[in-house]
Amino acid sequence: MQLINAENGIWLRVVNIRGGKGIAHKLRQLGLLPGDCTRVIRHAPLGGPLMIEVGGRVIAIGRGVASHIEVEVSECASL
């Protein structure tokens, strides 16, 4: 499933990042890599960004970028 379709508050593991080198590079700068655990904190209204938690930090990513991130439900709550 894509991160854009994930429900709020559910822990997810990043499986793959589809797209070009630009998207992968930007997500690496933000600290989001395949294998990392994340969760959606909130979907902003009116097509705004997603607020996600990664490594104890909350970051905002656009919906277009979120649609390129493949995730799966995981037991990451112990982080």
NORWO-V727865 format. One record per residue. PSI is psi in radians with two decimals (* if undefined). Layout:
psi
PSI
PSI
//
This chain:
psi
2.70
2.64
-0.59
-0.48
-0.02
2.58
2.73
2.44
-0.14
2.28
2.38
2.63
2.30
2.14
-0.76
2.65
1.92
2.77
-3.03
-3.08
-0.52
-0.79
-0.81
-0.72
-0.78
-0.75
-0.60
-0.73
-0.59
-0.12
0.35
1.95
2.75
2.36
-0.32
2.69
2.49
2.93
2.61
2.17
-0.74
2.55
2.04
2.55
2.88
0.65
0.30
-3.11
2.93
2.41
2.10
2.68
2.23
2.10
0.61
-0.02
2.66
2.19
2.77
2.32
2.57
2.78
-0.59
-0.75
-0.74
-0.50
-0.22
-0.04
2.03
2.30
2.87
2.63
2.37
2.82
1.38
0.10
-0.30
-0.04
*
//
